[in-house]
Amino acid sequence: MHLCRICYRLRKAALLLTNTGKKVSAISKETGFSNTDYFCKTFKRMYSLTPTEYRNVKK
């Protein structure tokens, strides 16, 4: 169950990265991650890209 919630939050973050110009730290907090470094590491594990790389690829 915990993993599913993280995946949901990361999918929401991916949408925010592609559809907004918000900073990665703001998206991290908005999607429930209190630590931006943890968010970035977790995001990279799921998408094989950092949040910034993901945003640049999806533009």
Secondary structure, 3 states (H helix, E strand, C coil): CHHHHHHHHHHHHHHHHHHCCCCHHHHHHHCCCCCHHHHHHHHHHHHCCCHHHHHHHHC
